[in-house]
Amino acid sequence: MTSLAILAPVPLTAPGQTWEVDAELREKLCLTNDGVLHVVDGYGGNHFVMAFVERLRRAGYKHATEYVKPEHLQMLYRGYVGATVGSRQGQQYVGNEASGGKQDEVVKILRSATAAGASDIHFFATPKGHQLSFRIHGELEPAASFAGRDGEAMLSTIYETMSESTGTNYRPNESQSGRLRSEFVTECGLFGARLETRPTLNGPWMAMRLLYDSGKTLTLDQMGYLPSQIEALKRLVHRTDGIVLLTGTTGSGKSTSIQTLLSMLLESVNYTINLVTVEDPVEYRINGANQTPKGPKEEWVDAVANLMRLDPDVGFIGEMRDTASALAAFQAALTGHGLWSTLHVNSATASLQRLHDLGVEDNLAYDPSLVKGLVNQSLTRVLCDNCKVPYERYDLGPIAPDLKTRIHKHCIVEQVFMKGEGCEECKKRGIVGRTAIAEVLAPDLAFMRKFRDDGKAEAQAFWVNEQGGITKNAHLLQRINEGMVDPSHGERDICLLDDYVAVVGVKS
């Protein structure tokens, strides 16, 4: 890195200047006329510093933040500064020792997380600083800890110098969203990384969702779907009309399943249709699709309307988030277009209730010629075959009496396994991955009438008892009886083993 002498910037927070502050605050920050707010390491979350940043924001004064050593601040106020201009992949940074060094640390963290197969990175604020944790196979694992000043500087570096953010400046006392810039994610073998921040009692917290791009698309079997569910999904994929909803909670693998299903659709027609997506943001590559991001200020209803003017055969809307976008999707389906989307609900039948709540008219929401498929999925942990322990010989810890009762009543006891202590093959975790537990419902007229006339609970019971529907409870029990899933994990990740005894009146 080459050092260059530069003209000393004017400290606007000095006495008599435009943004004058008192002597105590001058020991913590300095705003210079080149648009840089210099903050001493460790004071990013200081109340008075944040108040000054808020003052700038309200005045519409745009600036970049640099974290510096106290002596650097002293030199600024003396009227001179020794600085460097360094580059990282063509981008210029002033005072690069602060930001560039932190960027290197962040890249190392990203590489460690991807090597471990983490789905998320968390920077949790604690009374003593920040705790770095990776979410691996659904569980949070501590990875490192940082003193308060280092953690705050790292979060500011990520948001202000490494991301495409929705706000101009990092504000630790507000919730913010962003996405890591492409040069950083590709450097770590990722397709993307989403950022969310939120203030807590102990300080700012950042969560980072890692989006992988292996170049391969998982099959439905590899994802964990049952053979009968796969056949039902293939029927949905072969259609290019009507609405198919893939649903689940946050982190349930919806995006991965959408990637697989839409890839299957395109392959089934030899890539001869125009499949257009609107996503916020684009999370996974779908070969052969025209994938588009929703604009930062674009409303979903406008994005859907624009999509329909692009001559699509099939469209994918990232999520039905409000009444306008849901109604726009149904209008598209009425014109004969195929449309896929997602909803945040916890069962297949709850999708129809959600459509009703969003304001979709019953004659549309309950029309089987429009709503072709309702798919719901969750993820649960898969046991390591090398170290899992038979339930009947398990002695690694207590098992709750009520769980024992449910295991003996609803499972084939001699086929049940529990998580072991861990081994080299599973890196001492006892877990080797996660599998989908799902419901696949292709509603017909009888089911829709039942839902309309008697409600969700009766429709669910009708689907299970009269139409042979496979609930997530039934899917989970099958995986437990195969020795794949620890029943305690299944109950935590999916539902109680006897959940649908109460819901549909029969053993699932």
Buried (B, 14 or more C-beta within 10 A) or exposed (E): EEEEEEEBBBBBBBEEBEBEBEEEBBBBBBBBEEEBBBBBBBBBBBEBBBEBBEEBBEEEBEBBBBBBBEEBBBBBBEEEBEBBBBEBEEEEBBBBBBBBEBBEBBBEBBBBBBEBBBBBBBBBBBEEBBBBBBBBBBEBEEBEBBEBBBBBBBBBBBBBBBBEBEBEBBBBEBEBBBBBBEEBBBBBBBBBBBBEBEBEEBBBBBBBBBBBBEEEBBEBEEBBBBEEBBEBBEEBBEBBBBBBBBBBEEBBBBBBBBBBBBBBBBEEBEEEBBBBBBBBBBBBBBEBBEBBBBEEEEBBBBBBBBBBEEEBBBBBBBBBBBEBBBBBBBBBBEEEBBBBBBBBBBBBBBBBBBBBEBEBEEEBBBBBEBBBBBBBBBBBBBBBEEBBBEBEEBEEEEBEEEBBEBBEEBBEEEEBBBBBEBBEEBBEBBBBBBBBBBBBBBBEEBBBBBBBEEEBEBBBBBBBEEBEBBBBBBBBBBBBBEBBBBBBBBBEBBBBBBBBBEBBEEEB
